[in-house]
Amino acid sequence: MSLGPIYKKTVQLAVDHDSKIDRFLDIGAGRGEMVRMLREKTGGESFVCDYTDKLLQIPDQKVDIANLNSDSLPYPDNHFDLVTATEVIEHLENHRQVMREIYRVLKPGGLCILSTPNILNMSSRLRFVWFGFWNLFGPLPVRNSELYTTGGHINPIGYFYIAHSLMDARFDGVVPHIDKAKRSSTAQLLFWWLPIKFFAALSWRKEVKKYHTIDAENARFVRAVNSRDLLLGRTVIVSAVKPDSN
């Protein structure tokens, strides 16, 4: 289940991209709050894909059931103007395949919006230093996938690797956003801001000069990792566009 600020930001990004959305898909819709908001704002025809139909609380909405760890999205190519998947990819074994499926079912010019816990904010980074686990990702029982203690969060993925996955799936216009700043991260950043900027600059230089891992194609994604938004944001929300074939 997502939170209100995530829904609001997602809907805002969708409407800002295209105020005319004829058909949209929400993956992992939960109770259906996102679907309700997008219906109200766009008037578009709504589709829902989830692993169960027991959660949705919209009586007139059909749920297309699929296990995205093994199944393809049950829709034809070039079918949707918008696909959203808020707080979903952290539950998936193979998020890259799902991104390729989202690309397939989007129309040219269509928008994909994903969200996941931002493991790059200050409080999450420090938790990893002290404990070895990011915020909202903790120790899980082994050999018992029904008893995940962090709500099924099995895939901690930072912004760079989300962007990399989307670009590999052939998306363009990949941009990070956040739902809100964490208060705890704001206080921590006051102390850590200068060390982060200093050591990030040293690391950047080494990656460019010695390892040759940063180039014109990925530099903006690397820079974003230590941006103010991602150092503070509670949730990272990433938008990407399927290129127009024309």
Secondary structure, DSSP 8 states (H G I E B T S, - for coil): ---HHHHHHHHHHHHHH-S--SEEEEES-TTSHHHHHHHHHH--EEEEEES-SSS---TT--EEE--TTT---SS-SS-EEEEEEET-GGG-S-HHHHHHHHHHHEEEEEEEEEEEE-TTSHHHHHHHHHHS--TT-----TT-GGG-TTTT------HHHHHHHHHHTT-EEEEEEES-B-HHHHHHHHHHHHHHHHHHHHHHHHIIIII----TTTHHHHHHHTSHHHHHBSEEEEEEE-----
